[in-house]
Amino acid sequence: MTKIHLSQEAIARIAYVALFEGTQDIRYYLNGVCLQNNAEGFFAIATDGNVLAYAKLGDKLGDDFEIILQNSTVKIIAACKDISGIDLEHNSATSEVSIRTQEGTQTLKALGGKYPDWRRVVPQDDTAQIDNGQPLGLKASNLALLEKAYKAFKKHDKSIGEVLTVKYYGQTRPVVFEPEVPGIKVLIMPCRR
């Protein structure tokens, strides 16, 4: 049994990345938010295969784990306005996730499967560059999600500003967007032209 307390700041970060989760994807494990705990820390990750967002929720919480929360579970978490946050329990034997708030407890199923190795696409170097006149194609709908994510975060935590830092690593690597809140990044793959 894995027990996790999610503060309002963690809920805000989950609400932010949740806007980048898959919906009705044939790769069912993308239809939600993955909570991962490992040596690097505790993270929330979401991707639809073209856009990936992740947020560091805190330091490592004990044993390593990976829980893929389905979309409906994430919506319940993101809607929580309780100042004290929520408690989440995951039973890996039954794949059940229990969410306890002041209103009561709800139990839902977690998604099975193995989440993709998201760290492979995150640029590890700091060699962001301006390309020599090469056009860069990004879907407008993906860029619109950045504003929606900003608004979702702001519902829980007013500390986020409207400015995004943009890092470009070349035509074949993702463009990285970083809001003014440390530990959150959104990676958008460029369109092939």
N, C-alpha and C positions, 0 to 999 in steps of 0.2 A: 504494500500500500504506500503510495507516494502522496505526501501531504504538502500543500503549497499555500502560503498566504499571498494574495495579490493586493498590493496597495493601490490607491487611486492612480498613482503615477504609473505603475505597471499596467493597470487597466487602460490608461490613456495610450500607452505604447502599443498594447495589443489592438486597441481600436484603430490606431494608425496603420499598422501593418495589415490588419484584416481587410482593408479595402483592396489589397493586391492579391487576395486569395483566389483560387480557381472557383468557378461555379459550373456545375454540370460537366466537369472535365472527365473524359474517359479514364484518365489517370486519377482515380478516386481519392488517392492520398493527397492530391493538391487542393481538394475541396474543403479547405479549412486552414487553421493556423497550427504550426508545429511549435510546441514548447520543448526546448532542448536544454539540458543541463550537462555540462562537461567541464573540463579543466579550465576552459577559457571564460566560463560564466554561465549565466542563465539567460536564454534568448527566446524571443518569439520570432518566427519566420513565416512568411507567406509568399507564394508565387503562383502565377498562372502559366508559367512556362516561358513567358516573354518579359515579364516584369517581376522582380524579386524585391521584397522589403524585409528588413530585419531590424530588431531593436534589442539592445541589451537591457534585460530587466533587472539584473543585479549580479552579484558574485555567485559562485558555485554554491549549491544548496545541499551538498552531501553526495550521495551516490549519483552516478550518471543515469539519466533517463531521457526518453523521447516520448512525447504524447502528442498525437495529432488530433486536435479538437475539430469536430465537424462544424460547418458554418452556423448551424442553429445554436450550438453551444457558445460559439464566439459572440453571437449576437446577444445572448443573455449576459455574458461577461461585459461586453462593451456598453450595455444599457445600464449597468450598475452605477448608481449615483451615491451609494452608501460611503460616507467619508472614511469609514474604517476599512473599506475594501471588502474582499470576499475570501473565503477559504475554499480551496479546491482539493479534492481527493481523487486519486486515480487508482483503481484496482486493476492491475495488469492481467490478472487471472480471468476476469470477466469483461475486460475492456470497458468498464463503466467509469464515468467521470461524475462525481457529485459536486455540485456548486452550492455552497451554503452562504446565504445572505441573511439580513435581518428579517426578510419576508419568509424565509424557510429554505428548504433544501430541494434541489431538482437533480435527478440522476438521468444521464444520457449516455449513449455509447460513444466511445472514441473511435476514430478511424484506424483500421489496421494498416499494415504495410510499413515500408521503410521510406522515410522522407529522403529526397535527393540530397546529395552532398553539396549543399548550397555554398560552402566556403570555396569550392573550386572556381566559381565565377566572380568572387569578390577580389578586385585587384589588391595585391599585397604590397606593391611598391607605391611610392608616391611620385610617379612620373607622369602626372597629368600634363597634357600638352594641348596646344592649339595646332590643328592639322593645317597643312599648306593648301588651303583653298578647297579641300575635298568636302563635298556636301555631306551633311549628316542628316539622315532621315529618322524622325521619331514620330510615332503615332500621336495625334492630338488627343485621342481618348486616354492614352497613358499619361500624358501631361496633365489632363483634367483631373485624373485620380490624385495627383499631388495636392491639389487644392481641397478636394474632398477629405483627404487624409489629415490635412492641416485643421480643417473644421472639426473632424471627429476627435482629434487630440485636444483641441481647445475646449471642448465640452467638459473634459475632465481636469485639464491642467492649463491654466491661462499663461504659463510661462513661455509657450512657443511663440516665436516671432514669425513674420511672413516671409523672411528672406531665406532662400535656399542657396547653398554653395553647390556649384556644378563642377564636376571633374570629368574631363574627357581623356580617354586613354587610347584612342585610335579607332579606326573603322570596324575592327573585329572584336572589340571589347565593350562591355557595358558602359553607359554614361552613368555616373554616380551623382545622386542628388542627396545633399545632407541638410536637413532643417537645422535651425538654431538650437536644437536640443541635442546634447551629446549622446552618442550611442545609437542613433537611428540613421539608417541609410536605405535609399531606394535605388535599385539598379535597373535601368531600362536598356534592353538590347536594341541597338540601332537596326532600322529596316534595311534590307538589302536593296540597293538601287541598281 
